[in-house]
Amino acid sequence: MPQLHLPLFPIGATEITEVLSFCRTDETVTYFHYGLPIFSHAKDDRASFRFITALLHVTCGAKQADLARTFGIPKINIKRAVKIYRVNGSAGFFAERVHRGAAVLTEPVVQQAQSQLDAGQTPREVAALLEIKPDTLIKAIRAGRLRTPIKKKTPMAQSSLKKRALSTLPTKVSARNKTATPPWGVVPAT
């Protein structure tokens, strides 16, 4: 005859199933199986939480719906955690994420582009030379991966700017007043 196990959970523990529970004290979450602690982690440790939810489902037989209901998380999160656990084991939760590297602007291309920019070519000319999109090169310049040489501006005297501006405007000279009228035809008041 099977013996009946009474739930022997610590005071303040939340029941997940009739044999599993968890208890949060201060900054630590502890999980219990038949009243015995099986795992604990810091309350903000998401990787450990995902690991233990997958572990509770795979090894302890907790239903995904029970885990989702108890912790108040979507069921798909538990399904994803279980998949990671089955494919990669516990290392899958604690390994660094794999990031994709640069596809177009690799290190040799960046060096070539920088040498061309330093030689005085425009970003569009460099992009055409290296057979990459101009937007890719311009985006790299904005992000700071490439730098363009600073163009030197020569300051012009203020009076020479005024003379140049006046000399380029077409004017008509009135025979009566000997005043220049601008091309829009308004005669200045005297």
C-alpha positions as YAML, in Angstrom:
chain: A
units: angstrom
residues:
- id: 1
  name: MET
  ca: [0.00, 0.00, 0.00]
- id: 2
  name: PRO
  ca: [1.50, 3.39, -1.00]
- id: 3
  name: GLN
  ca: [2.28, 5.77, 1.80]
- id: 4
  name: LEU
  ca: [0.68, 9.21, 1.75]
- id: 5
  name: HIS
  ca: [3.20, 12.07, 1.81]
- id: 6
  name: LEU
  ca: [2.03, 15.17, 3.55]
- id: 7
  name: PRO
  ca: [3.22, 18.45, 2.07]
- id: 8
  name: LEU
  ca: [6.05, 19.50, 4.33]
- id: 9
  name: PHE
  ca: [6.75, 22.95, 2.98]
- id: 10
  name: PRO
  ca: [8.32, 25.71, 5.04]
- id: 11
  name: ILE
  ca: [6.11, 28.50, 6.32]
- id: 12
  name: GLY
  ca: [5.56, 31.17, 3.66]
- id: 13
  name: ALA
  ca: [6.31, 28.83, 0.76]
- id: 14
  name: THR
  ca: [4.19, 29.00, -2.40]
- id: 15
  name: GLU
  ca: [3.04, 25.68, -3.78]
- id: 16
  name: ILE
  ca: [3.82, 24.92, -7.43]
- id: 17
  name: THR
  ca: [2.57, 21.32, -7.38]
- id: 18
  name: GLU
  ca: [1.80, 19.04, -4.49]
- id: 19
  name: VAL
  ca: [5.49, 18.12, -4.19]
- id: 20
  name: LEU
  ca: [7.19, 21.34, -5.39]
- id: 21
  name: SER
  ca: [7.22, 24.78, -3.83]
- id: 22
  name: PHE
  ca: [9.33, 27.92, -3.64]
- id: 23
  name: CYS
  ca: [9.95, 30.50, -0.95]
- id: 24
  name: ARG
  ca: [11.31, 34.03, -1.31]
- id: 25
  name: THR
  ca: [13.24, 35.45, 1.62]
- id: 26
  name: ASP
  ca: [14.84, 38.89, 1.33]
- id: 27
  name: GLU
  ca: [17.01, 38.68, -1.82]
- id: 28
  name: THR
  ca: [16.97, 34.89, -2.30]
- id: 29
  name: VAL
  ca: [14.49, 32.48, -3.89]
- id: 30
  name: THR
  ca: [14.69, 28.85, -2.73]
- id: 31
  name: TYR
  ca: [12.95, 25.89, -4.39]
- id: 32
  name: PHE
  ca: [11.80, 22.81, -2.45]
- id: 33
  name: HIS
  ca: [11.04, 19.24, -3.53]
- id: 34
  name: TYR
  ca: [9.18, 17.27, -0.83]
- id: 35
  name: GLY
  ca: [10.25, 19.91, 1.67]
- id: 36
  name: LEU
  ca: [13.96, 19.64, 0.91]
- id: 37
  name: PRO
  ca: [15.74, 22.60, -0.71]
- id: 38
  name: ILE
  ca: [16.96, 21.76, -4.18]
- id: 39
  name: PHE
  ca: [18.06, 25.11, -5.62]
- id: 40
  name: SER
  ca: [18.32, 28.77, -4.69]
- id: 41
  name: HIS
  ca: [19.25, 31.95, -6.57]
- id: 42
  name: ALA
  ca: [19.17, 35.72, -6.19]
- id: 43
  name: LYS
  ca: [15.76, 37.21, -6.89]
- id: 44
  name: ASP
  ca: [17.10, 39.24, -9.86]
- id: 45
  name: ASP
  ca: [19.02, 36.38, -11.51]
- id: 46
  name: ARG
  ca: [17.00, 35.74, -14.66]
- id: 47
  name: ALA
  ca: [19.30, 33.09, -16.12]
- id: 48
  name: SER
  ca: [19.02, 30.96, -12.97]
- id: 49
  name: PHE
  ca: [15.24, 31.43, -12.92]
- id: 50
  name: ARG
  ca: [14.92, 30.25, -16.52]
- id: 51
  name: PHE
  ca: [17.21, 27.32, -15.73]
- id: 52
  name: ILE
  ca: [15.23, 26.17, -12.68]
- id: 53
  name: THR
  ca: [11.85, 26.46, -14.42]
- id: 54
  name: ALA
  ca: [13.15, 24.21, -17.21]
- id: 55
  name: LEU
  ca: [14.70, 21.86, -14.67]
- id: 56
  name: LEU
  ca: [11.47, 21.62, -12.65]
- id: 57
  name: HIS
  ca: [9.58, 20.65, -15.79]
- id: 58
  name: VAL
  ca: [12.10, 18.18, -17.19]
- id: 59
  name: THR
  ca: [13.32, 16.41, -14.04]
- id: 60
  name: CYS
  ca: [10.64, 16.98, -11.41]
- id: 61
  name: GLY
  ca: [7.61, 16.55, -13.65]
- id: 62
  name: ALA
  ca: [6.01, 19.96, -13.08]
- id: 63
  name: LYS
  ca: [3.58, 20.91, -15.82]
- id: 64
  name: GLN
  ca: [4.41, 23.96, -17.88]
- id: 65
  name: ALA
  ca: [0.94, 25.36, -17.22]
- id: 66
  name: ASP
  ca: [1.46, 25.03, -13.44]
- id: 67
  name: LEU
  ca: [4.81, 26.80, -13.62]
- id: 68
  name: ALA
  ca: [3.41, 29.59, -15.79]
- id: 69
  name: ARG
  ca: [0.42, 30.09, -13.49]
- id: 70
  name: THR
  ca: [2.51, 30.06, -10.30]
- id: 71
  name: PHE
  ca: [5.17, 32.49, -11.50]
- id: 72
  name: GLY
  ca: [2.81, 34.64, -13.58]
- id: 73
  name: ILE
  ca: [4.82, 34.35, -16.79]
- id: 74
  name: PRO
  ca: [3.74, 33.35, -20.31]
- id: 75
  name: LYS
  ca: [3.82, 29.66, -21.08]
- id: 76
  name: ILE
  ca: [6.00, 30.28, -24.15]
- id: 77
  name: ASN
  ca: [8.82, 31.45, -21.86]
- id: 78
  name: ILE
  ca: [8.86, 28.08, -20.17]
- id: 79
  name: LYS
  ca: [8.74, 26.27, -23.52]
- id: 80
  name: ARG
  ca: [11.76, 28.25, -24.71]
- id: 81
  name: ALA
  ca: [13.65, 27.53, -21.48]
- id: 82
  name: VAL
  ca: [12.88, 23.80, -21.78]
- id: 83
  name: LYS
  ca: [14.14, 23.81, -25.37]
- id: 84
  name: ILE
  ca: [17.40, 25.49, -24.34]
- id: 85
  name: TYR
  ca: [17.81, 22.96, -21.52]
- id: 86
  name: ARG
  ca: [17.21, 19.97, -23.78]
- id: 87
  name: VAL
  ca: [19.53, 21.23, -26.55]
- id: 88
  name: ASN
  ca: [22.40, 22.82, -24.59]
- id: 89
  name: GLY
  ca: [21.93, 21.65, -21.01]
- id: 90
  name: SER
  ca: [22.50, 23.98, -18.09]
- id: 91
  name: ALA
  ca: [25.40, 25.72, -19.88]
- id: 92
  name: GLY
  ca: [22.93, 27.14, -22.40]
- id: 93
  name: PHE
  ca: [21.48, 29.50, -19.79]
- id: 94
  name: PHE
  ca: [24.79, 30.88, -18.57]
- id: 95
  name: ALA
  ca: [26.82, 31.12, -21.79]
- id: 96
  name: GLU
  ca: [27.40, 34.49, -23.43]
- id: 97
  name: ARG
  ca: [25.17, 35.29, -26.36]
- id: 98
  name: VAL
  ca: [26.69, 34.90, -29.80]
- id: 99
  name: HIS
  ca: [26.79, 38.21, -31.68]
- id: 100
  name: ARG
  ca: [27.09, 38.51, -35.40]
- id: 101
  name: GLY
  ca: [30.15, 40.40, -36.58]
- id: 102
  name: ALA
  ca: [30.44, 43.02, -39.27]
- id: 103
  name: ALA
  ca: [29.39, 41.65, -42.64]
- id: 104
  name: VAL
  ca: [30.46, 44.49, -44.94]
- id: 105
  name: LEU
  ca: [32.76, 46.76, -42.97]
- id: 106
  name: THR
  ca: [35.39, 44.26, -41.93]
- id: 107
  name: GLU
  ca: [38.70, 45.46, -40.51]
- id: 108
  name: PRO
  ca: [40.59, 45.51, -43.86]
- id: 109
  name: VAL
  ca: [37.72, 47.40, -45.53]
- id: 110
  name: VAL
  ca: [37.63, 49.95, -42.70]
- id: 111
  name: GLN
  ca: [41.38, 50.51, -43.05]
- id: 112
  name: GLN
  ca: [41.10, 50.99, -46.82]
- id: 113
  name: ALA
  ca: [38.17, 53.37, -46.42]
- id: 114
  name: GLN
  ca: [40.00, 55.39, -43.78]
- id: 115
  name: SER
  ca: [43.09, 55.75, -45.95]
- id: 116
  name: GLN
  ca: [40.94, 56.94, -48.87]
- id: 117
  name: LEU
  ca: [39.08, 59.42, -46.64]
- id: 118
  name: ASP
  ca: [42.40, 60.71, -45.31]
- id: 119
  name: ALA
  ca: [43.53, 61.20, -48.91]
- id: 120
  name: GLY
  ca: [40.67, 63.68, -49.35]
- id: 121
  name: GLN
  ca: [38.03, 61.66, -51.17]
- id: 122
  name: THR
  ca: [34.37, 62.06, -50.32]
- id: 123
  name: PRO
  ca: [32.49, 59.23, -48.61]
- id: 124
  name: ARG
  ca: [30.47, 58.57, -51.78]
- id: 125
  name: GLU
  ca: [33.64, 58.28, -53.88]
- id: 126
  name: VAL
  ca: [35.19, 55.90, -51.35]
- id: 127
  name: ALA
  ca: [32.02, 53.78, -51.29]
- id: 128
  name: ALA
  ca: [32.04, 53.53, -55.09]
- id: 129
  name: LEU
  ca: [35.72, 52.60, -55.06]
- id: 130
  name: LEU
  ca: [35.25, 49.87, -52.44]
- id: 131
  name: GLU
  ca: [31.97, 48.69, -54.00]
- id: 132
  name: ILE
  ca: [29.87, 49.16, -50.87]
- id: 133
  name: LYS
  ca: [26.73, 51.19, -50.33]
- id: 134
  name: PRO
  ca: [27.33, 54.87, -49.57]
- id: 135
  name: ASP
  ca: [24.82, 54.72, -46.70]
- id: 136
  name: THR
  ca: [26.90, 52.01, -45.01]
- id: 137
  name: LEU
  ca: [29.98, 54.18, -45.12]
- id: 138
  name: ILE
  ca: [28.13, 57.31, -43.96]
- id: 139
  name: LYS
  ca: [26.58, 55.35, -41.09]
- id: 140
  name: ALA
  ca: [30.05, 54.18, -40.02]
- id: 141
  name: ILE
  ca: [31.24, 57.80, -40.04]
- id: 142
  name: ARG
  ca: [28.29, 58.89, -37.88]
- id: 143
  name: ALA
  ca: [28.90, 55.99, -35.47]
- id: 144
  name: GLY
  ca: [32.55, 57.00, -35.10]
- id: 145
  name: ARG
  ca: [34.11, 53.90, -36.68]
- id: 146
  name: LEU
  ca: [35.49, 56.12, -39.45]
- id: 147
  name: ARG
  ca: [36.49, 59.76, -39.38]
- id: 148
  name: THR
  ca: [36.53, 62.30, -42.15]
- id: 149
  name: PRO
  ca: [39.28, 64.90, -42.37]
- id: 150
  name: ILE
  ca: [38.18, 68.33, -41.20]
- id: 151
  name: LYS
  ca: [37.95, 70.78, -44.06]
- id: 152
  name: LYS
  ca: [39.85, 73.99, -43.52]
- id: 153
  name: LYS
  ca: [37.75, 77.10, -44.00]
- id: 154
  name: THR
  ca: [39.49, 80.29, -45.00]
- id: 155
  name: PRO
  ca: [37.91, 83.33, -43.43]
- id: 156
  name: MET
  ca: [37.06, 86.03, -45.96]
- id: 157
  name: ALA
  ca: [36.93, 89.69, -45.07]
- id: 158
  name: GLN
  ca: [33.42, 90.98, -44.46]
- id: 159
  name: SER
  ca: [33.81, 93.82, -46.93]
- id: 160
  name: SER
  ca: [34.91, 91.51, -49.74]
- id: 161
  name: LEU
  ca: [31.76, 89.42, -49.19]
- id: 162
  name: LYS
  ca: [29.58, 92.51, -49.54]
- id: 163
  name: LYS
  ca: [31.37, 93.66, -52.68]
- id: 164
  name: ARG
  ca: [31.07, 90.22, -54.24]
- id: 165
  name: ALA
  ca: [27.36, 90.05, -53.42]
- id: 166
  name: LEU
  ca: [26.66, 93.48, -54.88]
- id: 167
  name: SER
  ca: [28.67, 92.85, -58.02]
- id: 168
  name: THR
  ca: [26.75, 89.68, -58.84]
- id: 169
  name: LEU
  ca: [23.30, 91.30, -58.71]
- id: 170
  name: PRO
  ca: [22.07, 92.55, -62.09]
- id: 171
  name: THR
  ca: [21.01, 96.17, -61.88]
- id: 172
  name: LYS
  ca: [19.42, 98.83, -64.10]
- id: 173
  name: VAL
  ca: [20.55, 102.41, -63.81]
- id: 174
  name: SER
  ca: [17.81, 104.99, -64.00]
- id: 175
  name: ALA
  ca: [18.71, 107.92, -66.24]
- id: 176
  name: ARG
  ca: [16.67, 110.36, -64.19]
- id: 177
  name: ASN
  ca: [17.98, 109.63, -60.67]
- id: 178
  name: LYS
  ca: [21.24, 107.85, -61.51]
- id: 179
  name: THR
  ca: [20.36, 105.19, -58.91]
- id: 180
  name: ALA
  ca: [20.62, 101.51, -59.35]
- id: 181
  name: THR
  ca: [17.41, 99.57, -59.13]
- id: 182
  name: PRO
  ca: [17.41, 95.92, -58.20]
- id: 183
  name: PRO
  ca: [15.98, 93.40, -60.66]
- id: 184
  name: TRP
  ca: [12.65, 93.20, -58.79]
- id: 185
  name: GLY
  ca: [11.92, 96.77, -59.81]
- id: 186
  name: VAL
  ca: [11.55, 98.58, -56.48]
- id: 187
  name: VAL
  ca: [13.21, 101.97, -56.52]
- id: 188
  name: PRO
  ca: [14.78, 102.95, -53.19]
- id: 189
  name: ALA
  ca: [13.21, 105.98, -51.49]
- id: 190
  name: THR
  ca: [15.30, 109.16, -51.39]
...
